[in-house]
Amino acid sequence: MVKKEFGNLNVELVKGNYTNGRLAINMLDCATKEIMCSLTVNIPEAMFFGEVLEDTNTNEALVNHIDGFDYVFILQWLEDNNLIEDNTFVGEIQSGFNFYKGVEFKSNVISNMRSIDEY
């Protein structure tokens, strides 16, 4: 399990996949056991380096905007909690009014997450 403090909440990160196979990560509120939000977002037209190279071991994902939290705070939180590879901002895409940054999550972090199907 991967449990962290996010703002003033205790959360567990749980993994899954979007229908196109990309990594999906949700935040589960430890107090209520309910999904609080999606940490990642799927924008199908975005291309990842790992996908171009057909690397099936990549953990690239776009970081979602979470209501009530500054986007820079979310990106810094990922770094401060050692969840993403150092210097791994792997691009940026605009969708609607928002820009989304791509990151690569550490493989040991992903392997320690419970699947969304398990909770």
DOTI-496262 format. One record per residue (C-alpha): residue number from 1; x, y, z. Coordinates in nm, 4 decimals. Example, Ala and Ser with C-alpha at 12.3 -4.5 7.8 and 13.67 -1.06 7.14 Angstrom:
2
1,1.2300,-0.4500,0.7800
2,1.3670,-0.1060,0.7140
***
This chain:
119
1,0.0000,0.0000,0.0000
2,0.1078,0.3546,-0.0670
3,-0.0330,0.5903,0.1952
4,0.0566,0.9586,0.2115
5,-0.0583,1.2840,0.3640
6,-0.2055,1.5144,0.1001
7,-0.2851,1.8580,0.2374
8,-0.4680,1.7774,0.5593
9,-0.5964,1.4394,0.4341
10,-0.4562,1.0895,0.4666
11,-0.4816,0.9175,0.1304
12,-0.3952,0.5877,-0.0280
13,-0.2887,0.5783,-0.3909
14,-0.4511,0.2970,-0.5883
15,-0.3656,0.2012,-0.9445
16,-0.5609,0.0898,-1.2453
17,-0.5616,0.1378,-1.6185
18,-0.7611,0.3488,-1.8556
19,-0.9338,0.1662,-2.1417
20,-0.6373,0.2421,-2.3687
21,-0.4017,0.0712,-2.1207
22,-0.2443,0.3841,-1.9752
23,-0.1673,0.4093,-1.6044
24,-0.4489,0.5476,-1.3891
25,-0.3959,0.6482,-1.0248
26,-0.6753,0.7439,-0.7863
27,-0.6600,0.8884,-0.4361
28,-0.8606,0.7012,-0.1770
29,-0.9536,0.8946,0.1394
30,-0.8307,0.6711,0.4226
31,-1.0980,0.7991,0.6628
32,-1.4003,0.7333,0.4401
33,-1.2535,0.4635,0.2112
34,-1.4044,0.6555,-0.0805
35,-1.2238,0.7644,-0.3946
36,-1.1473,1.1302,-0.3440
37,-1.0147,1.2117,-0.6907
38,-0.8074,1.0975,-0.9845
39,-0.4405,1.1880,-0.9574
40,-0.3933,1.1176,-1.3278
41,-0.5942,1.2055,-1.6355
42,-0.6212,1.0295,-1.9699
43,-0.5913,1.2475,-2.2779
44,-0.5754,0.9974,-2.5655
45,-0.4226,1.2400,-2.8166
46,-0.1209,1.2955,-2.5890
47,0.1813,1.0876,-2.6868
48,0.4304,0.9515,-2.4356
49,0.7937,0.8767,-2.5157
50,0.7568,0.5224,-2.3810
51,0.4614,0.4587,-2.6107
52,0.6582,0.5786,-2.9124
53,0.9367,0.3350,-2.8200
54,0.6771,0.0644,-2.7459
55,0.8180,0.0322,-2.3926
56,0.5642,-0.1647,-2.1889
57,0.7489,-0.0967,-1.8615
58,0.6917,0.2759,-1.8612
59,0.4928,0.4412,-1.5829
60,0.4249,0.7694,-1.7595
61,0.1045,0.9555,-1.6825
62,-0.0484,1.3010,-1.7017
63,-0.1016,1.4676,-1.3634
64,-0.4603,1.5802,-1.3130
65,-0.5827,1.9096,-1.1693
66,-0.7472,1.8473,-0.8311
67,-1.0150,2.0880,-0.7100
68,-0.8998,2.2961,-0.4138
69,-0.5267,2.2403,-0.4741
70,-0.2800,2.4483,-0.6704
71,-0.1317,2.2512,-0.9615
72,0.2238,2.3466,-0.8654
73,0.1513,2.2102,-0.5146
74,0.0447,1.8755,-0.6644
75,0.3584,1.8493,-0.8798
76,0.5809,1.9443,-0.5855
77,0.3963,1.6945,-0.3613
78,0.4776,1.4162,-0.6083
79,0.8473,1.5072,-0.5950
80,0.8589,1.5647,-0.2184
81,0.6991,1.2253,-0.1542
82,0.9454,1.0476,-0.3832
83,0.6662,0.9186,-0.6088
84,0.8117,1.0212,-0.9449
85,1.1503,0.9845,-1.1080
86,1.3832,1.2826,-1.0690
87,1.3592,1.5345,-1.3525
88,1.0952,1.3305,-1.5317
89,0.8544,1.5888,-1.6566
90,0.7912,1.4177,-1.9883
91,0.5965,1.6877,-2.1649
92,0.2890,1.8986,-2.1396
93,-0.0429,1.9086,-2.3225
94,-0.3315,2.1519,-2.3217
95,-0.6848,2.0209,-2.3027
96,-0.9650,2.2717,-2.2625
97,-0.8451,2.5517,-2.0353
98,-0.5843,2.3423,-1.8512
99,-0.2292,2.2359,-1.9169
100,-0.1325,1.8887,-1.7941
101,0.2252,1.7818,-1.7222
102,0.3454,1.4304,-1.7859
103,0.5618,1.2519,-1.5286
104,0.7074,0.9065,-1.4821
105,0.6101,0.7358,-1.1598
106,0.8744,0.5219,-0.9892
107,0.8269,0.1533,-1.0657
108,0.8667,0.0533,-0.6988
109,0.5891,0.2971,-0.6045
110,0.3560,0.1514,-0.8675
111,0.4333,-0.2052,-0.7620
112,0.3517,-0.1187,-0.3981
113,0.0101,0.0280,-0.4842
114,-0.3000,-0.1803,-0.4424
115,-0.5115,-0.2235,-0.7503
116,-0.8358,-0.0297,-0.7578
117,-1.0051,-0.3700,-0.7935
118,-0.8709,-0.4746,-0.4498
119,-1.0431,-0.2129,-0.2414
***
